[in-house]
Amino acid sequence: MTALSIPSPSEGVWHLGPFPVRAYALCIIAGIVAAVWLAERRWVRRGGKPGAIQDIALWAVPFGIVGGRLYHVITDPELYFGAGRRPIEALYIWNGGLGIWGAIALGALGAWIGARRVGAPFGEIAAVLAPAIPLAQAIGRWGNWWNQELFGRPTQLPWGLQISPDERPDGYENVATFHPTFLYESLWDVGVVGLVLWIEARFKITGGRLFAVYVMGYTAGRGWIEYLRIDTVNHVLGLRLNVWTSIIVFTAAAAYFVLATRRAKASGAELEAEVTDPVHD
């Protein structure tokens, strides 16, 4: 163990009588609350009806949680099914295991349903959520710290993360400190929040394009952070599945951003032409 390192919590569950209070769940809830708060402020500042974001969250949040868990279980089925496994544990979301890709996909569906119900344009909802979602992720990632999970390779750096002997994976029993990938991703997500807000203010980008900026920013960081992790996961062509997912999602978001920007410029040029050179009957 290095002289300087980050300690891990001795426990992440407290009991209030018969009821367990889990730090992982508290981090997820805190992230959701922060995201709704920021998105609501942004929506009202744009002239939206107060309370609309909370109404949309009632759809987006449960859809996102279900989607996140489904992605995790589908991509790592060996953790829950097969000899010696307990399939019922696929439902134990409090033990960790929410895939961001599934959470975003189904969460977006829930947000779309919610937006339709409150009569809000989905593109503008996506824009106000663009910095709010990485804020939620930045806070929620601390749940992994409490659970002592999803850490990276061994390291002797001063900010190495101490992992309890019983939480170390096979082959690393004698290693005390690991890369705190939860911290790397949390800090990266905070940076993405700042990036989205800066691009929005500097270039006046909104709608789906602003959401694409968030997606590109997040996946760019998730790719290299994922590469550091040593938890058991499926590989495709030598790369972790989530690295491939990051590459594919980044490419899709970048393509959408480019095409949407071209359409926006074309529409602006057409509008300018109509104003400066009107056609008279």
C-alpha positions in Angstrom: 0.0 0.0 0.0 1.3 3.5 -0.9 1.8 6.1 1.8 -1.0 8.1 0.2 -4.1 6.4 -1.0 -7.9 6.7 -1.0 -9.6 4.6 1.6 -12.7 2.6 0.8 -15.7 2.6 3.2 -15.8 -0.1 5.8 -19.5 -0.7 5.1 -22.1 0.6 2.7 -25.3 -0.5 4.4 -26.9 0.7 7.6 -30.0 -0.6 9.2 -32.8 1.4 10.6 -34.5 -1.4 12.5 -35.4 -4.1 9.9 -34.9 -1.7 7.0 -31.5 -1.6 5.2 -30.3 1.8 3.9 -27.8 1.3 1.1 -25.3 4.0 0.2 -25.4 2.8 -3.5 -29.1 3.6 -3.6 -28.6 6.9 -1.9 -26.0 8.0 -4.5 -28.3 7.0 -7.3 -31.2 8.9 -5.7 -29.1 12.0 -5.0 -27.9 12.0 -8.7 -31.5 11.8 -9.9 -32.6 14.7 -7.6 -29.7 16.8 -8.8 -30.5 16.1 -12.4 -34.2 17.0 -12.1 -33.3 20.2 -10.2 -30.9 21.3 -12.9 -33.2 20.4 -15.8 -36.2 22.1 -14.1 -34.2 25.3 -13.7 -33.1 25.2 -17.3 -36.6 24.4 -18.5 -38.3 27.3 -16.6 -35.5 29.7 -17.7 -36.5 28.8 -21.3 -40.1 29.7 -20.6 -41.3 26.2 -19.9 -44.1 25.4 -17.5 -42.9 24.8 -13.9 -43.2 21.2 -12.8 -43.0 19.7 -16.3 -39.6 18.1 -15.7 -40.8 16.5 -12.5 -43.7 15.0 -14.4 -41.4 13.8 -17.2 -39.1 12.3 -14.6 -41.9 10.1 -13.3 -41.7 8.3 -16.6 -38.0 8.6 -17.4 -36.5 7.5 -14.1 -38.3 4.1 -13.8 -37.8 3.4 -17.5 -34.1 4.3 -17.1 -33.6 2.0 -14.0 -35.2 -0.9 -15.8 -33.2 -0.3 -18.9 -30.0 0.0 -17.0 -30.6 -3.3 -15.2 -31.6 -5.1 -18.4 -28.5 -4.0 -20.2 -26.3 -5.2 -17.3 -28.0 -8.6 -17.1 -28.1 -9.1 -20.8 -24.4 -8.3 -21.3 -23.3 -10.2 -18.2 -25.7 -13.1 -18.0 -23.1 -15.5 -16.5 -23.3 -13.5 -13.3 -26.9 -14.6 -12.7 -27.6 -17.7 -14.8 -25.9 -21.1 -14.9 -24.6 -23.6 -12.5 -24.2 -22.2 -9.0 -25.9 -18.9 -9.8 -29.1 -17.5 -8.4 -31.3 -15.9 -11.2 -33.3 -14.0 -8.6 -30.2 -11.8 -8.0 -30.7 -10.3 -11.4 -33.4 -8.2 -9.6 -31.1 -7.0 -6.8 -30.2 -3.6 -8.2 -29.1 -2.4 -4.8 -26.0 -4.6 -5.2 -24.9 -2.5 -8.1 -25.1 -3.2 -11.8 -26.9 -0.5 -13.9 -25.7 -0.2 -17.4 -25.7 3.4 -18.6 -26.4 2.5 -22.2 -29.7 0.7 -21.3 -30.6 3.5 -18.8 -30.2 6.2 -21.5 -32.0 4.2 -24.1 -35.1 3.3 -22.1 -34.9 6.5 -20.1 -35.1 8.4 -23.4 -38.3 6.4 -24.2 -39.8 7.3 -20.9 -38.8 10.9 -21.3 -40.5 10.9 -24.8 -43.7 9.5 -23.3 -43.6 12.0 -20.5 -42.9 14.9 -22.8 -45.9 14.0 -25.0 -48.1 13.8 -21.9 -47.1 17.3 -20.8 -47.1 18.7 -24.3 -43.4 19.6 -24.3 -41.2 19.4 -27.5 -39.0 16.4 -27.0 -36.0 18.1 -28.7 -36.1 20.9 -26.1 -36.4 18.4 -23.3 -33.3 16.6 -24.6 -31.5 19.9 -24.6 -32.3 20.7 -20.9 -31.3 17.2 -19.9 -28.0 17.3 -21.8 -26.0 18.7 -18.8 -28.3 17.2 -16.2 -27.7 13.6 -17.0 -23.9 13.7 -16.7 -24.5 15.5 -13.4 -26.5 12.6 -12.2 -23.8 10.2 -13.4 -21.1 12.1 -11.6 -23.0 11.7 -8.3 -24.2 8.2 -8.9 -20.7 6.9 -9.6 -19.9 7.3 -5.9 -22.1 4.3 -5.3 -19.4 2.2 -6.7 -17.0 3.5 -4.1 -19.3 2.5 -1.3 -19.7 -1.0 -2.9 -16.0 -1.4 -3.6 -16.7 -2.4 -7.2 -15.7 -1.6 -10.8 -12.2 -0.4 -9.9 -9.3 -0.4 -12.3 -5.9 -2.0 -12.5 -3.4 -2.0 -9.7 -1.5 1.3 -9.2 1.0 2.8 -6.8 -0.2 6.4 -7.6 -0.9 8.5 -4.6 -4.6 8.4 -5.4 -4.8 4.6 -5.6 -8.0 3.2 -4.1 -7.7 0.8 -1.2 -9.8 -2.4 -1.7 -10.6 -4.8 1.2 -9.0 -8.2 0.8 -12.3 -9.9 0.5 -13.3 -7.6 -2.4 -10.2 -8.1 -4.5 -10.7 -10.2 -7.7 -8.9 -13.5 -8.3 -5.3 -13.0 -9.0 -5.1 -9.7 -7.2 -5.3 -11.0 -3.6 -1.9 -9.4 -2.7 -2.6 -6.0 -4.3 -3.8 -3.3 -2.0 -4.5 -0.3 -4.2 -6.2 0.1 -7.6 -7.1 2.8 -10.0 -10.3 4.6 -8.7 -12.1 4.5 -12.0 -15.3 5.6 -10.2 -13.5 8.8 -9.4 -12.1 9.2 -12.9 -15.5 8.9 -14.4 -17.2 11.2 -11.8 -14.7 13.9 -12.6 -15.0 13.3 -16.3 -18.8 13.7 -16.0 -18.4 17.0 -14.2 -16.2 18.1 -17.1 -18.9 17.0 -19.6 -21.5 19.1 -17.7 -19.2 22.1 -18.1 -18.5 21.3 -21.8 -22.2 21.1 -22.6 -23.0 24.4 -20.9 -20.1 26.1 -22.6 -20.9 24.9 -26.1 -24.6 25.8 -25.5 -23.7 29.4 -24.5 -20.8 29.8 -27.0 -22.4 28.4 -30.2 -26.2 28.6 -29.3 -26.7 25.0 -30.0 -29.8 23.3 -28.6 -32.2 20.4 -29.2 -30.9 17.0 -30.2 -27.5 18.4 -31.2 -26.8 19.6 -27.7 -27.7 16.1 -26.4 -25.4 14.7 -29.0 -22.6 16.8 -27.5 -23.2 15.2 -24.1 -23.2 11.7 -25.7 -19.9 12.4 -27.5 -18.3 13.9 -24.4 -19.3 11.0 -22.2 -18.4 8.2 -24.5 -15.0 9.7 -25.2 -14.2 9.4 -21.5 -16.0 6.1 -20.9 -13.9 4.4 -23.5 -10.5 5.0 -21.9 -11.8 4.6 -18.4 -13.4 1.3 -19.3 -10.1 0.2 -20.6 -8.6 0.5 -17.1 -11.1 -1.7 -15.4 -10.4 -5.3 -14.5 -13.9 -6.5 -13.4 -15.1 -9.6 -15.3 -16.9 -8.7 -18.5 -17.5 -10.1 -22.0 -14.9 -9.2 -24.7 -15.4 -8.8 -28.5 -12.3 -8.9 -30.7 -10.1 -8.4 -27.7 -11.9 -5.3 -26.4 -14.3 -5.0 -23.5 -17.9 -4.9 -24.7 -18.5 -1.4 -23.2 -15.4 -0.1 -25.1 -17.1 -1.2 -28.4 -20.4 0.3 -27.2 -18.6 3.6 -26.5 -17.1 3.6 -30.0 -20.4 2.8 -31.7 -22.4 5.3 -29.7 -19.8 8.1 -30.1 -19.8 7.5 -33.9 -23.6 7.6 -34.1 -23.8 10.8 -32.0 -21.1 12.4 -34.1 -22.9 11.5 -37.3 -26.2 12.8 -36.0 -24.5 16.1 -34.9 -22.9 16.6 -38.3 -26.1 15.8 -40.2 -28.3 17.9 -37.9 -25.9 20.8 -38.2 -26.0 20.7 -42.0 -29.8 20.6 -41.9 -29.9 23.6 -39.5 -27.5 25.6 -41.8 -29.6 24.7 -44.9 -32.8 25.7 -43.2 -31.2 29.0 -42.1 -30.0 29.7 -45.6 -33.4 28.9 -47.1 -35.1 31.2 -44.5 -32.5 34.0 -45.2 -33.2 33.6 -49.0 -36.9 34.0 -48.4 -36.5 37.1 -46.4 -33.9 38.9 -48.6 -35.3 37.8 -52.0 -39.0 37.3 -51.6 -41.1 36.0 -54.4 -43.9 38.3 -55.5 -46.9 37.0 -57.3 
